[in-house]
Amino acid sequence: MMLPVNDARTFKSSIPLELDCGKNIPRFKLSYETFGELDAEASNAILIFHALSGNSHVTRKSQNIDAGRGEAGWWEFMVGPGRPIDTGQYFIICANVLGSCYGSTGPSSLNPRTGKRYCLDFPIITIHDMVRCQARLLDSLDIDTPLAVIGGSMGGMQAIDWALSYPWRTRGIIPISTTPQSSPQSIAFNEVGRRAILADPRWRNGHYYDDGAPPDDGLAIARMIGHITYLSDQSMRQKFGRRVQNGNSLFQHLCSEFEVESYLSYKGSSFTKRFDANSYLYLTKAIDYFDVNSDSRYWNKTKMRQTFLERMKALVISFTSDWLFPSYQSKQLVHVFKNLHVPVSYCEIESSYGHDAFLLETEHQGQLLNDFLRNLKDDH
């Protein structure tokens, strides 16, 4: 059902994973990719976390398109040789999260207790559960302290969790286009998307894997709803305006007539070819649960933990047109770091791309990342 991930490796853990919900997974696997070379001291590692529908393929192995080294990654213009996150200087690790569908353990995986697919027997997971898995991955790679952890959107939540849960395991954090807690508006959009999936007759309470008829209609609608929140009013006006498809006149029928309608339909249908509906349900729930302010583990005031927090450096980035996780939420995150005495810098970048700006804006964002990482490296 899912598309393969280029050059991915698999980390397998046979140690039971205790989850925040109180249940456990007897064993799990993560699909991951690495880029660049790890130095002798294992001091140049950077852990990149992907967003909701992303995977481990953050960039291609070779930036030479003619080299035939696979499809472009989701952060192709930010990660690679000579790019802001330079694979000539840093060793990049990116893993597909627990609960997803690109080779990592999730609802579509076989439950070792039953020999059948998990479906809805897969336990509820949190952002911290995802991060806990990736900590085990880095242990297996003999990487104790990454130079930095970086992520946008849901990936930014993971970066926040890593830094606050394991402050002794990174020297820098860059959360981008994210939030310290999911807002009621964000939760509302996620719930409408989930309801679209649950209402699809082919969902069948999550048991749709073996008959080749997944709930594509529901998942497509969920993606269309989500994709609207990734854009902005300005970007949609610039990209589509009120143009009608193929120059046709209006009032012909009730089907899609405007270009923006056709675009959303395409985004929805193409998403069903690469993602799993049950994974969408679980991951959006994990996003909804995320709340730094109400989670006591982030505010544990031990002396050792506080020492590492004060040694860490943070760079928070937001974009002016992001209305899914608007800049005021990034400013709230800055206050969280300040309250924990983490040295923090903040930049709001002017952009018309909306929430997707963290994937599309290169120049200013790239310079910020390049400078921050270089300073971390020089301080070491």
N, C-alpha and C positions, 0 to 999 in steps of 0.2 A: 504493500500500500504506500509506504513512504519512499521518497527518493533516497538513494544512497548518498552518503557523505564522502567526498573525495579524501583519500589519504588518511582516513580516520583510524585510530587505534582504539583498543578497548581495555579499560581497567576493570578488573573483576575483584570484588570483595566478598569473601565468604564469612566475614564477621557480621553477625546480625546488626542491623541499623535501627537503633531506638529513635522513634519519631516524636515530635512534639505532641501529637494527638494521643500518645500513650501506647500505640501499637508499634510493631516492628516489622521489618522486612528481613527475612532470614539471610538473604544475600542480594547483591545488586551489581550492576555494571554501569559504567559511564563510557560513552563514546567521546574521544577527545583527539585534538590535533596539537602539534607543537610546530613552532617556526623559529628559525635561527638556531644558535648554538649556546648551550649553557656553559658559563665560564667555570674555571676550576674551583672557585669558592661558592658556586651556586648563588651568586649575589646579583645576577642580572635578569632574574626571572620576573616576568610580568604576567599576572593572571587576569584574563579578560573574560567578563561574564556577558552572555548574550541576552537579548530581550525575549519577549513572550514566544514568538514564532521562529526564533533564530536557532542556530545550531553551532557546532564546533568549527565550522568552516569560515573563520573570520577573514581569511585571505587565501590566495592561491600560493602554492609552493614556489612558483616562479612568477615574477612580475612580467616576464616576457610572454605575451599572449601567444606568440608563435611557438613557444616551447611545448605546448600541449600538456600543461600541468594542471588541467582541471578547470572547473568553472570559477568565475570570480567569487570572492567571498563577500560577506555582508558588510565588511568595513574595509573594502579593498583600497580605498584612497587614503586610509589612515594608517594601515599596517603593512609593512613590507620594506624592502631595501631602500634606504634613503627617504622613507616616509616618516611622518611625525613619530610614530611608534616603530622605530627602525629595527628590522630583524637582523641588520648587520651588527647592531650593538646589544640587542636584548633577546632573551629567550622567551617566546610567547607561548602560553598554554591557554587553550580555550576548550572547555568541555560542554557537551550537551547535558542539560540539567536533568536531574531525577524527575520523573513524571512526564518527560517529553517523548518524542517518537522518532528520534534520529539515532537510534542505536543504544540509547540509555534505557534503564529499567523504567517502565511506566505501565499504564493500564492495558496496553496491548501486549505486554510481555507475559511469559508463562509464569504462573505462580508455582514455585517449587513445592509448595505444600499440597497442591491438587493436581499438578501436571496440566492444568488448563489455563487459559488466559485469565489475567486478573479481572479485567472489566471493572465493575464497580466494587469488587473485593479489594482493589488497590486502596490502601489507606489514604486518608487526607494528609496532605503534605503542606509544609510551610517554606518560606524563603530560607529559614535557618536550616531546615532539613536538606535543601539543595546544597547549601554552603558546607554543611557537615560532610557530605559525600565528597566534595571537592577538596576538603582538607585531607581526607584519606588518599585521594589521588596524588596530591603533592607529597604526602608521606612516602608513597610508593616510588616517587621520582627523586627521593632524597633532597627535596627542596623544603627547607624549614621556614625561611623568611623571604617571600617575594619582595622585589624592590617596590612594586606597586600592585594594587588591584584596581581595575577600571571596569566600568560598565555604564550603559545607558538604559533608561526606562526600568524594566524588571531587572536588567543587569546591574543598574545602579543600586537597586535594593539589595542585591546580593553583595555588592562591594561594600555597602554600608554595614550589612550584617557581618561580613568577614572582619572588617576593621574594628567593629565594636565588640564582637564576640571573641576574636583572636588578635588583640592589639599587638601582641608580641610576635605576630606572624606577618607583618608588613611594615614598611617604612613610609608608605604613601598611599593615599586613596584618592581616586578621581571619580566621583559620582556625577553623572551627566543626565539632564532631562529626567529627573526622578524626584522622589518625595520621601520624607521620613514616615509618612503614614498615608495610606490610601484614603482619598476624600470620599464623601458620600456620592459626589457626581461620578467619580471613577468607578466606585462599586456599582452604581446604578447602570452604567453602560455595560459593565461586565455581566450583570445579572440579565439584562435584556438579551445579550448574546447567548448566554447559557440557556435561557428560556426558548430561544429559537431552535437550539439543538434538541432540547428535551421534547419540543412539540413536533419534531419530525417523526412521522410514523416509523421510519426505518431505524430510529435510534434503538428501539426495543430494549429499554432499560440497560443500554450499554453493551448488549450482546449482539453485535453486528459483524464481527470480524470474519467469521468463517463462511458467510454466504455471499460475499462479494458485493453487498448492497449497503454501504455505509450511509449515514444520514447527511448526505452532501448538501441537500437543500438548507437544512438548519445550520450547518457549519458555514456555508457560503453567506447566509444572512448575518451570522455572527461576525464574520470577517468584514462584511460591508459596514456594519455598525462600527466595529473597531477602527476600520480604516478612516472613516470620517473623522474620528477623534485624533488621528495622526496628522491630519492636514490642518489648514487654517483657512479662514474666510478669504484672505488675500491670495493665498496660493491657488485656491479653487477658482477664484475669479480670473486670475492670470492664466491658469491652465485651461479652463473650460469656458468661462463666461456663461452666456446663455445659448451657446451654439447648439444647433440641431445637427444630428448625425447625417452625414452624407448630403447635407444641403436640403433635406426633406422639409416640407412644411409641417406645421403643427396640425392638431385636430384630426389626425388620420386614424388613430386607434389608441388603446390604453397601454400599449407596450412602451418600452423605453424609447424616448425620442431625443432627449438631450444627451450631449456627449458625456456629461458627468454621470448620467444613469448607466450608460454603456460601460464607462470606466469602472464603476463600482461593481457591476455585474461581472466584468472580466476578473477583477481582483478577487471577488468571492469564489468564482468557479475555479480559478487557477489555484487558489489556496487549498481546495479540497483534494487536489492531486498530490499535495506534499505534506499535509498535516492530518492529525487524528482528532476526531471530535471529542473523545473522552479526555485526551491530553489537554485540549482547550478548556474543558470544564475544570480539571484539577489545577491547571496553572493559573487560570484567572482567579480561582478561589484563594490560592496561595498569595497572589497579589493583594487581594482584598484584605487578608488577615494581617498584612504587614503594618506594624505600628511600633516605631521605636519608643515612643513616649510611654506606652503601656506595658512594655516588655521589661521586666525587672533585670534580666540578664545583662542588658546594655548599661545598666546604672549600678552595677556591682562595684562598690567603692573600695576595693582592696588596694593596698599601697603599691604592690607590684603592677597591678593592672593600670593604675593611674600613672605610674612612671612611664609605661610604654605608650599610653595615650598622649602624654605630653611630648614624647619624642617623635610621634607620628606627624606627618604633614598632610593636609587635605586641600584639594582644589575642587570646588563645586562650580559647575557650569550649567547655566540655563539659557533659554532662548525666548526672545520677546513675544513670539507668536504661538508659543506652546500653551494651549488651553487644556490639554489633558493633565499635565503636571506643570502648572504655570509657575512663573518665577517666584511668586510669594512662598511657594512650598519649598523651593531651594533655599530661600532666605530663612525659612524655619529650620532647615537642616543645618545651615550655618550657625544658628543659635544653639542647636543641639551640640555641635562640635565645640562651640565656645563654652557652653556649660560643663563640658567634659574636659576643658582646657586643652583641646586639640588645636594646634596652630592651623588656621584655615584661611584660604583666599577664596574669593568669589568673583565670578564674572558672568554678566548677562550679555549675551551676544545678540545683536540686531539681526533678525532673520524673518523671512516671510514663509518659511517652509512648515511651520507648526511643529508638532512633536517630532516629526521625522527629521528635523534639522540636525539632530545629533548624528544621523546617518549620512546627511547630504552636505552639511557645511564643512568645508575643508580648511580654508586659509586661516581664519582667526582661531578656530578651535584647534587646528593642527599646531599652530604656533604655541598656544597655551600648553598643550600636551607635551610638545617637544621641550619647551623651556622647563616645565615642572619636572619631567623625568631626568633631564640633564642635571638639574640642581640636586635632585635626590641622589643621583649617581656620584656627583662631585662631593657631596657631603659625606659619603660613605667612607 
